[in-house]
Amino acid sequence: MLIRISDLRVREVINIRDGRNLGVVSDVEFDMEKGSVQALVVPGEGRLLGLFGRRQDVVIPWHRIRKFGEDAILVDVDDLDDE
């Protein structure tokens, strides 16, 4: 299956550990030497209606991605900080 980065940006990222919607992909980490994608980056949640900035971005290593669906990307992330 081929997929474009623009297609990733419209799919919700769901953590299968707790069912939490992490947001949508904002960036991709790519290893130029290996020629492979290393991680997906999801922007951190806004704090108090976005008035006090954002939490740190969530970087999801490629090996933690479980499934690409038509509407969502399922990931298995167990070490998310609850700041």
C-alpha positions in Angstrom: 0.0 0.0 0.0 1.3 3.4 -0.9 0.4 6.4 1.2 1.3 10.1 1.0 2.2 12.4 3.9 -0.8 14.6 3.0 -3.0 11.5 3.5 -1.5 11.0 7.0 -2.4 14.6 8.0 -6.1 13.9 7.8 -6.2 10.7 9.8 -6.7 10.6 13.5 -4.0 8.9 15.6 -5.6 6.6 18.2 -3.7 5.0 21.0 -5.0 1.4 21.4 -3.8 1.2 25.0 -6.4 3.7 26.3 -8.5 4.6 23.2 -7.3 8.2 23.4 -7.3 10.3 20.3 -3.8 11.8 20.1 -4.6 14.2 17.2 -3.4 14.1 13.6 0.1 13.7 12.1 1.9 17.0 11.8 5.3 15.7 10.7 7.3 12.7 9.9 10.9 11.9 11.0 12.9 10.5 8.2 16.4 8.9 8.3 18.2 10.1 5.2 21.0 7.6 5.5 18.8 4.5 5.9 16.1 5.9 3.6 13.3 5.1 6.0 10.6 6.7 8.1 11.5 6.6 11.8 8.5 8.2 13.5 5.3 10.1 13.2 4.9 13.4 15.1 1.6 14.5 16.6 1.4 18.0 18.0 0.9 18.2 21.8 -2.5 19.2 23.2 -3.2 22.8 24.0 -3.2 23.8 27.7 -6.3 25.6 29.0 -8.0 26.5 25.7 -4.6 27.1 24.1 -3.9 30.1 26.3 -0.9 28.7 28.0 0.9 27.0 25.0 1.0 23.4 24.1 2.3 20.3 25.6 5.3 18.6 24.1 4.8 16.9 20.7 4.1 13.2 20.8 6.8 11.3 18.7 5.5 7.8 17.8 8.3 5.4 16.7 7.5 3.6 13.5 7.6 0.2 15.3 4.7 1.4 17.5 2.3 1.8 14.6 -0.1 -1.1 14.5 -2.5 -0.3 11.6 -3.2 2.3 9.0 -7.0 2.5 8.4 -8.9 4.7 6.0 -9.9 7.1 8.8 -7.4 6.5 11.6 -3.9 5.3 12.5 -3.8 2.9 15.4 -0.7 3.1 17.6 0.5 1.3 20.8 2.1 3.9 23.0 2.4 3.2 26.8 4.6 6.0 28.0 2.6 9.2 27.3 3.1 11.9 29.9 0.0 13.2 31.7 1.4 16.6 32.4 
